[in-house]
Amino acid sequence: MKRRTAISLALLPGLLPLARAHHGWSSFDQQRPLYLQGRVQSVRWQNPHAELVLELQSPLTLPSDLARRALPAQTAPVDGQALLARAQLPRRKDPRWEIELAPLTRMQAWNVTPLKVGDVMGVLGFTFHEEKGEAILRAEYLFVGAKTYGLRSSPA
């Protein structure tokens, strides 16, 4: 028993950076959906969730058809049409944003092909309250080519 505890404690320092890097939903302002569009600069297709760095297009604009886009059904109750209708551009002017996607099992359930550097995509999601801190967006919907993926839960 003592040996198992020693091994577990020995692994703890390596796990702490992962725990600090992961953000729960409560940190994000879910009343203010943001829309970003740009080109993928880097991708980390790993758990606890896939991530990428998105270099924003300039000038960043809301697509004229955004509020009318068809959204896929999810198992979680998400009013996606209301989110699209309320979508805004960020106030901050960071040229690059870190995008937190879904866990890999959910990305696979949606049949999302791993994104590559250079891919152009749009994303609707949430950043920190009052846009404080790092330029991080937690993705709710991902728009890649003609496909839309809902990332809050599994496909319905």
Backbone as a chain_set.jsonl record, in Angstrom:
{"seq": "MKRRTAISLALLPGLLPLARAHHGWSSFDQQRPLYLQGRVQSVRWQNPHAELVLELQSPLTLPSDLARRALPAQTAPVDGQALLARAQLPRRKDPRWEIELAPLTRMQAWNVTPLKVGDVMGVLGFTFHEEKGEAILRAEYLFVGAKTYGLRSSPA", "coords": {"N": [[0.82, -1.199, 0.0], [1.913, 1.265, 0.827], [3.814, 1.598, -1.163], [2.25, 1.953, -3.5], [1.049, 4.419, -2.926], [3.303, 6.048, -2.893], [4.106, 5.889, -5.546], [1.891, 7.059, -6.807], [2.0, 9.67, -5.743], [4.394, 10.435, -6.821], [3.751, 10.783, -9.478], [2.12, 12.983, -9.425], [3.302, 15.723, -9.652], [3.722, 15.891, -12.445], [1.152, 15.862, -13.412], [-0.101, 18.141, -12.471], [0.305, 20.562, -14.094], [-1.436, 19.957, -16.223], [-3.928, 19.917, -14.973], [-4.183, 22.592, -14.186], [-4.301, 23.84, -16.654], [-6.729, 23.153, -17.757], [-10.023, 24.328, -18.242], [-13.085, 24.895, -16.577], [-16.627, 25.112, -17.38], [-17.78, 27.189, -15.905], [-16.085, 29.377, -15.825], [-16.475, 30.77, -18.122], [-18.27, 33.21, -20.045], [-21.346, 32.562, -20.727], [-23.467, 33.97, -21.638], [-22.812, 35.597, -23.652], [-22.197, 34.915, -26.661], [-19.456, 34.477, -28.847], [-18.156, 35.005, -32.122], [-15.65, 33.733, -34.163], [-13.366, 33.689, -36.888], [-10.985, 32.236, -39.023], [-7.625, 31.15, -39.8], [-6.146, 28.044, -39.099], [-3.4, 27.776, -36.972], [-1.922, 26.115, -35.298], [-2.312, 22.816, -33.925], [-3.515, 20.711, -31.352], [-4.349, 17.635, -30.913], [-5.544, 16.051, -28.616], [-6.305, 14.653, -25.34], [-7.229, 16.569, -22.376], [-9.081, 17.7, -24.099], [-9.391, 18.528, -27.561], [-7.393, 21.11, -28.998], [-6.694, 24.247, -30.578], [-4.846, 26.828, -32.258], [-6.023, 29.773, -33.531], [-5.614, 32.001, -36.115], [-6.975, 35.048, -36.618], [-9.089, 36.18, -39.286], [-8.713, 39.172, -41.188], [-10.423, 41.995, -42.142], [-12.232, 40.993, -39.215], [-15.442, 39.771, -39.402], [-18.983, 39.32, -38.84], [-20.583, 36.615, -40.37], [-23.06, 37.129, -42.868], [-25.08, 35.25, -43.048], [-25.11, 33.936, -40.632], [-27.022, 33.82, -38.436], [-29.007, 32.334, -39.607], [-28.086, 29.82, -40.114], [-28.224, 26.272, -40.401], [-28.307, 24.018, -37.712], [-26.834, 21.142, -36.194], [-28.544, 18.503, -34.417], [-28.189, 17.925, -30.924], [-27.449, 15.905, -28.0], [-27.559, 17.287, -25.621], [-29.529, 19.928, -24.19], [-29.423, 22.616, -26.071], [-29.905, 25.876, -27.108], [-29.236, 26.585, -29.939], [-29.941, 28.243, -32.125], [-30.672, 30.62, -30.881], [-28.227, 31.325, -29.79], [-26.728, 31.772, -32.132], [-28.132, 33.977, -33.108], [-27.515, 35.887, -31.212], [-24.83, 36.232, -31.489], [-21.644, 37.803, -31.337], [-18.793, 39.834, -32.178], [-15.501, 39.634, -30.762], [-14.442, 42.052, -28.288], [-11.836, 42.536, -27.653], [-8.664, 42.757, -29.32], [-6.921, 40.715, -30.086], [-4.801, 39.003, -32.339], [-4.563, 36.267, -32.519], [-6.188, 33.406, -31.225], [-6.661, 30.946, -28.688], [-8.385, 28.011, -29.106], [-10.595, 25.989, -27.462], [-11.697, 22.853, -27.993], [-13.846, 19.98, -28.1], [-13.746, 16.962, -26.009], [-11.754, 14.224, -27.28], [-13.245, 11.867, -27.765], [-15.813, 12.851, -28.191], [-15.354, 14.47, -30.41], [-14.801, 12.474, -32.237], [-17.292, 11.155, -32.249], [-18.804, 13.04, -33.599], [-17.635, 12.817, -36.017], [-15.542, 14.508, -36.758], [-12.982, 15.435, -38.78], [-9.576, 15.428, -37.995], [-8.293, 18.65, -37.617], [-6.047, 20.657, -39.587], [-2.955, 22.502, -39.816], [-3.335, 25.542, -41.446], [-5.94, 25.127, -42.303], [-9.102, 26.684, -42.879], [-11.574, 28.01, -40.821], [-14.588, 28.557, -38.887], [-15.842, 29.514, -35.674], [-18.091, 29.36, -32.974], [-18.465, 30.403, -29.729], [-17.521, 30.753, -26.273], [-15.844, 33.132, -24.224], [-13.78, 34.192, -21.456], [-15.392, 35.811, -18.654], [-16.104, 39.225, -19.141], [-14.085, 39.311, -20.987], [-11.578, 39.004, -19.868], [-8.178, 38.116, -19.092], [-6.487, 35.458, -20.81], [-6.654, 35.083, -24.419], [-8.865, 33.033, -25.056], [-11.174, 30.754, -26.358], [-13.979, 28.854, -25.74], [-15.302, 26.353, -27.557], [-18.543, 26.098, -28.909], [-19.955, 25.651, -31.263], [-18.635, 24.459, -34.309], [-17.491, 25.408, -37.444], [-16.642, 24.121, -40.408], [-15.722, 24.26, -43.622], [-18.516, 23.269, -45.417], [-19.68, 22.05, -43.3], [-21.165, 21.77, -40.05], [-20.574, 21.435, -36.646], [-21.783, 20.451, -33.5], [-20.562, 20.97, -30.345], [-21.139, 20.731, -27.629], [-22.329, 18.419, -26.692], [-22.961, 14.963, -27.496], [-23.888, 13.838, -30.854], [-27.383, 13.905, -31.636]], "CA": [[0.0, 0.0, 0.0], [2.779, 2.438, 0.859], [4.463, 1.727, -2.46], [1.268, 2.498, -4.432], [0.917, 5.829, -2.593], [4.528, 6.722, -3.319], [4.07, 6.0, -6.999], [0.862, 8.047, -7.152], [2.508, 10.997, -5.415], [5.478, 10.743, -7.751], [3.155, 11.21, -10.741], [1.358, 14.206, -9.211], [3.867, 16.937, -10.247], [3.533, 15.891, -13.887], [-0.264, 16.05, -13.722], [-0.573, 19.46, -12.047], [0.141, 21.52, -15.194], [-2.634, 19.616, -16.997], [-5.103, 20.335, -14.208], [-4.278, 24.055, -14.227], [-4.58, 24.296, -18.015], [-8.104, 22.829, -18.133], [-10.983, 25.305, -17.743], [-14.471, 24.453, -16.486], [-17.582, 26.002, -18.04], [-18.16, 28.336, -15.071], [-15.176, 30.497, -16.08], [-16.813, 31.381, -19.397], [-19.493, 34.003, -20.105], [-22.236, 31.867, -21.65], [-24.516, 34.892, -22.072], [-22.261, 36.42, -24.735], [-21.504, 34.071, -27.636], [-18.552, 35.168, -29.77], [-17.851, 34.336, -33.377], [-14.304, 33.942, -34.684], [-13.081, 32.978, -38.135], [-9.603, 32.429, -39.416], [-6.813, 30.04, -40.296], [-5.524, 27.249, -38.038], [-1.95, 27.948, -36.892], [-1.38, 24.916, -34.657], [-3.365, 21.915, -33.446], [-3.18, 19.679, -30.362], [-5.461, 16.69, -30.962], [-5.245, 15.22, -27.448], [-7.179, 14.869, -24.192], [-8.642, 16.378, -22.065], [-9.877, 18.13, -25.242], [-8.585, 19.03, -28.669], [-7.183, 22.558, -28.956], [-5.978, 24.797, -31.714], [-4.625, 28.275, -32.269], [-6.668, 30.33, -34.713], [-5.239, 33.365, -36.481], [-8.215, 35.631, -37.116], [-9.09, 36.891, -40.558], [-8.774, 40.623, -41.016], [-11.124, 42.31, -40.904], [-13.132, 39.978, -38.693], [-16.837, 40.182, -39.533], [-19.991, 38.279, -38.662], [-21.166, 36.217, -41.65], [-24.433, 37.624, -43.011], [-26.026, 34.14, -42.901], [-24.841, 33.219, -39.382], [-28.233, 33.584, -37.647], [-29.899, 31.423, -40.339], [-27.427, 28.539, -40.393], [-28.805, 25.057, -39.824], [-27.444, 23.441, -36.691], [-27.123, 19.727, -35.94], [-29.147, 18.179, -33.117], [-27.284, 17.386, -29.91], [-28.152, 15.283, -26.881], [-27.746, 18.314, -24.576], [-30.468, 20.977, -24.615], [-28.725, 23.85, -26.417], [-30.683, 26.704, -28.034], [-28.225, 27.049, -30.873], [-30.43, 29.354, -32.95], [-30.583, 31.83, -30.054], [-26.807, 31.674, -29.7], [-26.337, 32.369, -33.405], [-28.777, 35.289, -33.224], [-26.859, 36.818, -30.277], [-23.377, 36.196, -31.712], [-20.926, 39.07, -31.425], [-17.345, 39.76, -32.349], [-14.83, 40.002, -29.502], [-14.012, 43.452, -28.133], [-10.375, 42.546, -27.646], [-8.109, 42.753, -30.681], [-5.863, 39.719, -30.243], [-4.818, 38.404, -33.678], [-4.612, 34.813, -32.367], [-6.961, 32.899, -30.09], [-6.629, 29.516, -28.418], [-9.737, 27.472, -29.179], [-10.78, 24.715, -26.77], [-12.732, 22.069, -28.639], [-14.435, 18.958, -27.238], [-12.89, 15.781, -25.824], [-11.56, 13.474, -28.516], [-14.345, 10.918, -27.99], [-16.926, 13.608, -28.766], [-14.948, 14.859, -31.762], [-14.976, 11.273, -33.058], [-18.731, 10.916, -32.391], [-19.272, 13.976, -34.626], [-16.859, 12.538, -37.236], [-14.717, 15.662, -37.116], [-11.65, 15.082, -39.252], [-8.608, 16.298, -37.314], [-7.95, 19.877, -38.337], [-4.635, 20.779, -39.926], [-2.434, 23.853, -39.975], [-3.736, 26.134, -42.711], [-7.383, 25.011, -42.514], [-9.912, 27.855, -42.571], [-12.753, 27.588, -40.071], [-15.263, 29.494, -38.011], [-16.204, 28.914, -34.396], [-18.942, 30.13, -32.072], [-18.222, 29.909, -28.382], [-17.518, 31.667, -25.134], [-14.561, 33.453, -23.61], [-13.897, 34.521, -20.04], [-16.228, 36.957, -18.296], [-15.537, 40.541, -19.452], [-12.94, 39.072, -21.874], [-10.343, 39.158, -19.089], [-7.238, 37.012, -19.16], [-5.974, 35.027, -22.106], [-7.578, 35.02, -25.559], [-9.282, 31.635, -25.148], [-12.586, 30.581, -26.677], [-14.478, 27.486, -25.583], [-16.157, 26.171, -28.73], [-19.882, 25.524, -28.838], [-20.183, 25.174, -32.632], [-17.477, 24.526, -35.182], [-17.886, 25.506, -38.85], [-15.514, 23.756, -41.255], [-16.291, 24.087, -44.952], [-19.985, 23.292, -45.39], [-20.131, 21.247, -42.163], [-21.303, 22.382, -38.731], [-20.513, 20.451, -35.567], [-22.155, 20.921, -32.17], [-19.561, 20.344, -29.484], [-21.528, 20.671, -26.222], [-22.645, 17.034, -26.341], [-22.92, 14.029, -28.626], [-24.976, 14.02, -31.824], [-28.659, 13.285, -31.244]], "C": [[0.861, 1.259, 0.0], [3.433, 2.66, -0.5], [3.506, 2.358, -3.482], [1.085, 3.997, -4.183], [2.141, 6.597, -3.073], [4.547, 6.896, -4.84], [3.057, 7.052, -7.421], [1.347, 9.457, -6.879], [3.633, 11.401, -6.358], [4.926, 11.235, -9.087], [2.472, 12.572, -10.63], [1.993, 15.454, -9.819], [3.687, 17.014, -11.761], [2.089, 16.154, -14.296], [-0.766, 17.447, -13.374], [-0.664, 20.478, -13.18], [-1.098, 21.231, -16.045], [-3.885, 20.081, -16.275], [-5.267, 21.847, -14.241], [-4.673, 24.556, -15.609], [-6.031, 24.068, -18.412], [-9.063, 23.805, -17.46], [-12.359, 24.683, -17.684], [-15.38, 25.48, -17.148], [-17.871, 27.249, -17.224], [-17.268, 29.554, -15.289], [-15.589, 31.316, -17.3], [-18.165, 32.086, -19.346], [-20.424, 33.402, -21.158], [-23.418, 32.724, -22.095], [-24.077, 35.712, -23.284], [-21.486, 35.545, -25.716], [-20.679, 34.915, -28.605], [-18.325, 34.322, -31.01], [-16.445, 34.732, -33.815], [-14.168, 33.168, -35.986], [-11.644, 33.259, -38.515], [-8.957, 31.145, -39.875], [-6.113, 29.371, -39.105], [-4.005, 27.413, -38.108], [-1.241, 26.759, -36.245], [-2.538, 24.117, -34.084], [-2.771, 20.955, -32.426], [-4.405, 18.77, -30.26], [-5.22, 15.666, -29.862], [-6.257, 15.512, -26.355], [-6.504, 15.791, -23.198], [-9.576, 16.896, -23.153], [-8.924, 18.596, -26.326], [-8.499, 20.551, -28.553], [-6.506, 22.99, -30.243], [-5.756, 26.279, -31.496], [-5.152, 28.77, -33.601], [-6.173, 31.749, -34.929], [-6.444, 33.974, -37.186], [-8.044, 36.285, -38.468], [-9.204, 38.38, -40.271], [-9.374, 41.227, -42.271], [-12.055, 41.165, -40.504], [-14.555, 40.52, -38.769], [-17.745, 39.005, -39.216], [-20.523, 37.898, -40.044], [-22.636, 36.65, -41.72], [-25.461, 36.513, -42.812], [-25.923, 33.429, -41.554], [-26.121, 32.873, -38.626], [-29.177, 32.581, -38.311], [-29.282, 30.044, -40.592], [-28.157, 27.388, -39.699], [-27.799, 24.454, -38.851], [-27.816, 21.983, -36.449], [-27.726, 19.528, -34.552], [-28.102, 17.559, -32.201], [-28.107, 16.728, -28.805], [-28.385, 16.267, -25.743], [-28.731, 19.37, -25.091], [-29.732, 22.3, -24.823], [-29.607, 24.614, -27.403], [-29.702, 27.374, -28.987], [-28.666, 28.232, -31.709], [-30.365, 30.661, -32.166], [-29.129, 32.273, -29.915], [-26.334, 32.338, -30.986], [-26.901, 33.781, -33.544], [-28.092, 36.329, -32.333], [-25.357, 36.925, -30.513], [-22.807, 37.593, -31.916], [-19.476, 38.791, -31.788], [-16.701, 40.122, -31.02], [-14.485, 41.491, -29.492], [-12.493, 43.537, -28.186], [-9.855, 42.323, -29.06], [-6.956, 41.765, -30.873], [-5.927, 39.095, -31.638], [-4.93, 36.877, -33.646], [-5.371, 34.447, -31.097], [-6.713, 31.408, -29.937], [-8.076, 29.052, -28.365], [-9.751, 26.121, -28.48], [-11.955, 24.009, -27.416], [-13.286, 21.058, -27.636], [-13.423, 17.844, -26.965], [-12.831, 14.96, -27.121], [-12.69, 12.481, -28.795], [-15.552, 11.624, -28.6], [-16.595, 14.07, -30.182], [-15.13, 13.672, -32.712], [-16.459, 10.974, -33.273], [-19.333, 11.818, -33.476], [-18.587, 13.748, -35.975], [-16.091, 13.767, -37.718], [-13.348, 15.14, -37.551], [-10.66, 15.991, -38.543], [-8.21, 17.478, -38.197], [-6.444, 19.939, -38.543], [-4.241, 22.248, -39.996], [-2.798, 24.339, -41.374], [-5.223, 26.034, -42.995], [-8.072, 26.317, -42.126], [-11.187, 27.368, -41.91], [-13.356, 28.751, -39.304], [-15.642, 28.772, -36.738], [-17.081, 29.893, -33.617], [-18.73, 29.552, -30.688], [-18.176, 31.031, -27.378], [-16.1, 31.894, -24.631], [-14.818, 33.812, -22.151], [-14.789, 35.742, -19.831], [-15.455, 38.251, -18.519], [-14.279, 40.45, -20.315], [-11.604, 39.283, -21.164], [-9.467, 37.926, -19.252], [-6.808, 36.713, -20.581], [-7.064, 35.032, -23.177], [-7.904, 33.553, -25.823], [-10.774, 31.605, -25.437], [-12.939, 29.114, -26.511], [-15.548, 27.275, -26.644], [-17.486, 25.516, -28.386], [-20.244, 24.916, -30.194], [-18.929, 25.422, -33.456], [-17.975, 24.489, -36.62], [-16.653, 25.254, -39.718], [-16.069, 23.436, -42.638], [-17.801, 24.224, -44.87], [-20.546, 22.545, -44.182], [-20.172, 22.077, -40.883], [-21.34, 21.274, -37.697], [-20.927, 21.118, -34.263], [-21.264, 20.216, -31.167], [-19.942, 20.25, -28.015], [-21.788, 19.234, -25.778], [-22.537, 16.178, -27.594], [-24.034, 14.325, -29.615], [-26.237, 13.306, -31.352], [-29.131, 12.353, -32.342]], "O": [[0.582, 2.208, -0.733], [3.585, 3.802, -0.934], [3.925, 3.22, -4.255], [0.977, 4.768, -5.138], [2.006, 7.697, -3.609], [4.96, 7.939, -5.346], [3.34, 7.857, -8.309], [1.132, 10.353, -7.695], [3.8, 12.583, -6.657], [5.579, 12.032, -9.761], [2.268, 13.242, -11.642], [1.274, 16.213, -10.468], [3.514, 18.107, -12.301], [1.833, 16.619, -15.407], [-1.767, 17.892, -13.935], [-1.648, 21.216, -13.228], [-1.74, 22.16, -16.536], [-4.81, 20.589, -16.908], [-6.393, 22.337, -14.319], [-5.317, 25.598, -15.723], [-6.522, 24.732, -19.325], [-8.944, 24.082, -16.267], [-12.774, 24.011, -18.628], [-14.949, 26.594, -17.444], [-18.183, 28.288, -17.804], [-17.673, 30.669, -14.96], [-15.105, 32.432, -17.49], [-19.093, 31.617, -18.686], [-20.299, 33.703, -22.345], [-24.276, 32.258, -22.845], [-24.88, 36.436, -23.872], [-20.263, 35.438, -25.622], [-21.146, 35.933, -29.115], [-18.306, 33.093, -30.954], [-16.097, 35.912, -33.835], [-14.784, 32.117, -36.162], [-11.147, 34.374, -38.352], [-9.621, 30.191, -40.278], [-5.567, 30.041, -38.229], [-3.398, 27.216, -39.161], [-0.107, 26.435, -36.597], [-3.604, 24.66, -33.795], [-1.665, 20.447, -32.607], [-5.381, 19.109, -29.592], [-4.754, 14.557, -30.124], [-6.985, 16.502, -26.426], [-5.274, 15.811, -23.162], [-10.761, 16.564, -23.139], [-7.797, 19.006, -26.049], [-9.427, 21.196, -28.065], [-5.834, 22.202, -30.908], [-6.4, 26.902, -30.653], [-4.784, 28.262, -34.66], [-6.291, 32.6, -34.046], [-6.882, 33.478, -38.224], [-7.003, 36.868, -38.769], [-9.729, 38.788, -39.235], [-8.868, 40.987, -43.367], [-12.594, 40.461, -41.358], [-14.839, 41.603, -38.259], [-17.339, 37.847, -39.309], [-20.883, 38.783, -40.82], [-23.365, 36.543, -40.733], [-26.602, 36.796, -42.444], [-26.588, 32.413, -41.35], [-26.286, 31.726, -38.21], [-30.058, 32.034, -37.648], [-29.909, 29.196, -41.226], [-28.636, 27.517, -38.572], [-26.602, 24.389, -39.13], [-28.995, 21.63, -36.496], [-27.449, 20.293, -33.629], [-27.251, 16.781, -32.632], [-29.309, 16.965, -28.688], [-29.328, 16.093, -24.97], [-28.762, 19.666, -26.285], [-29.453, 23.017, -23.863], [-30.013, 24.06, -28.425], [-29.384, 28.556, -28.86], [-27.87, 29.131, -31.981], [-30.037, 31.703, -32.732], [-28.839, 33.47, -29.922], [-25.625, 33.344, -30.947], [-26.219, 34.678, -34.042], [-28.087, 37.517, -32.657], [-24.678, 37.654, -29.79], [-23.406, 38.442, -32.576], [-19.004, 37.657, -31.712], [-17.299, 40.85, -30.227], [-14.267, 42.103, -30.537], [-11.936, 44.503, -28.707], [-10.554, 41.754, -29.898], [-6.106, 41.97, -31.74], [-7.005, 38.696, -32.079], [-5.343, 36.264, -34.631], [-5.223, 35.079, -30.051], [-6.571, 30.688, -30.926], [-8.896, 29.636, -27.657], [-9.01, 25.213, -28.857], [-13.079, 24.509, -27.389], [-13.192, 21.281, -26.429], [-12.373, 17.783, -27.605], [-13.746, 15.005, -27.942], [-13.053, 12.278, -29.953], [-16.242, 11.049, -29.442], [-17.461, 14.062, -31.056], [-15.561, 13.843, -33.853], [-16.848, 10.579, -34.371], [-20.255, 11.414, -34.185], [-18.918, 14.406, -36.961], [-16.0, 14.032, -38.916], [-12.648, 14.485, -36.779], [-10.87, 17.203, -38.488], [-7.843, 17.315, -39.361], [-5.67, 19.358, -37.783], [-5.082, 23.122, -40.206], [-2.592, 23.633, -42.361], [-5.736, 26.771, -43.836], [-7.675, 26.975, -41.164], [-11.813, 26.419, -42.383], [-12.72, 29.786, -39.102], [-15.752, 27.546, -36.725], [-16.834, 31.099, -33.609], [-18.809, 28.338, -30.499], [-18.718, 32.114, -27.598], [-15.272, 30.984, -24.612], [-15.952, 33.74, -21.678], [-14.923, 36.591, -20.713], [-14.291, 38.362, -18.133], [-13.494, 41.397, -20.371], [-10.62, 39.69, -21.783], [-9.96, 36.83, -19.518], [-6.771, 37.595, -21.439], [-8.254, 34.99, -22.864], [-7.308, 32.915, -26.69], [-11.545, 32.347, -24.829], [-12.282, 28.238, -27.073], [-16.583, 27.942, -26.63], [-17.542, 24.517, -27.669], [-20.773, 23.807, -30.265], [-18.259, 26.445, -33.319], [-18.789, 23.636, -36.976], [-15.735, 26.073, -39.757], [-16.8, 22.46, -42.81], [-18.308, 25.196, -44.31], [-21.763, 22.419, -44.05], [-19.34, 22.957, -40.66], [-22.058, 20.287, -37.859], [-20.476, 22.222, -33.955], [-21.216, 18.986, -31.14], [-19.156, 19.742, -27.216], [-21.507, 18.868, -24.637], [-22.068, 16.642, -28.632], [-25.014, 14.984, -29.27], [-26.168, 12.237, -30.745], [-30.186, 11.731, -32.213]]}, "num_chains": 1, "name": "protein.A"}
